[in-house]
Amino acid sequence: MRNAYFDQLDSIVADLVTMTNEVQHAVAQATIALLTADAEIAEKVITDDAAIDATRERIESESFQLLALQQPVAGDLRMLVAALRMVADLERMGDLSVHVAKVARLRVPQPAVPAEIVPTIERMGHVAEEMVGQVAVIIAKRDVEGAISLVEKDEEMDQLRRSSFRLMLDESWSYGVEPAVDIALLGRYYERIADHAVSLARRVVYLVTGETLSKQDL
Amino acid sequence: MRNAYFDQLDSIVADLVTMTNEVQHAVAQATIALLTADAEIAEKVITDDAAIDATRERIESESFQLLALQQPVAGDLRMLVAALRMVADLERMGDLSVHVAKVARLRVPQPAVPAEIVPTIERMGHVAEEMVGQVAVIIAKRDVEGAISLVEKDEEMDQLRRSSFRLMLDESWSYGVEPAVDIALLGRYYERIADHAVSLARRVVYLVTGETLSKQDL
């Protein structure tokens, strides 16, 4: 039997998927702005973040209303509490995309990323974007297997970050301090986006299986 | 009239204060490890983080049980949802202290921070520690005024970060890329600890007044 309550629960899941897609777009556009030194695209990522924040507020308010009015128990309660945490992860991922866009904007018309390290940063951007895209599918389909496969991409992100450090700290690094500082922070932003993606996937696994997966499993 | 339910709510607030004090200790010790290049203290910050994570799990489990069994409404519901979010902030602040300690450990026996920039980083560490200490009082006393005064310290943190960038990007910077990368990341970690402190204070204000303060107000 369907009723308004279940429709509202479904609508929260649909909103989470929408918000994840918005975040994926922000990550992708921030990386393009960064690699093409495009101030206009960077600016758009920064201003569009308000829409992501608005989606967060809408989901929070809907979840809170259901918590207060319907007094859900067991699985539904768990789902609503998870939704409140997931929007916090997603909002942070949006903020991190804004940070990437701001590095791009700060260095325009120069590209922030020296040619030698472009392939590494480009791959970081793609891995982050792919991970967020996978999260949208994981939430929509409650896909536990997909969640487990995210761990491989997260490991690639860690490797990319290590190789960016190797490049910057090598004697042959000729670009000086400023680009190194930019790269260190950009690497941190992409790494955090990946961490939040793993955290989101972990919440879906917990919702579906009732079990908390450790970092090792996921 | 007092009953077990209210005792449990009080106990969650007390646990949040305890966890905040644990985090304050972690921030303080991580800064000492960093500035004195003390591997033993750094190691202790890293291993002691498990205790902070355990406190988080205890508070989450207590809050979730109350949500599920007592079906609280209005203020109590808001408090429990806030507690679930606050432990997430506090756990991240613990993780960020671990990141500071790991930078210290990586460079031992050398200090990670060149002498010229020690005063700036030392002040960042103190501001972060003070902010976390203030948060403990704000939670314990539901102190809205204290929450508003946190904004000044957060502004000082932003200024310190800007001055660290000025030092690193000045022509006279003679320490090369590696310390600059360390300082950029350390500045980010302290800034994020401060951000989470403001976020915690904002949640207390919301609980007490029912109103969301914007970044400008807080």
Interface residues (C-beta under 8 A of the other chain):
Chain A: F64 L67 A68 Q71 V73 A74 L77 V81 L84 R85 A88 F165 M168 L169 W173 G176 V177 E178 A180 V181 A184 L185 R188
Chain B: F64 L67 A68 Q71 V73 A74 L77 V81 L84 R85 A88 F165 M168 L169 W173 G176 V177 E178 A180 V181 A184 L185 R188
